[in-house]
Amino acid sequence: MTLKRTFTLIAAAGLAAALYYYYGGHQTPEGQPPLASFSLPSFQEAFNGDATSDVRVVLMFSPT
């Protein structure tokens, strides 16, 4: 196998893995609530709905 063909196969496998990860569907274990989808307009509306003038911070943590 040539070097170009090897890199092409690795790139294709990486692309397939990325597509499966993002579009393959996600399931939660039994007893756990379903995954919530994140949409900016609904989050922004809820975040800005608070009428207080307190400082607010959004932190997003990753489990990895």
JOHUQUI-V204564 format. One line per field, one symbol per residue. ss: DSSP state (a for helix, b for strand, c for the rest). Layout:
BEGIN
ss=???
END
This chain:
BEGIN
ss=ccaaaaaaaaaaaaaaaaaaaaaccccccccccccccccaaaaaaaaacccccccccccccccc
END
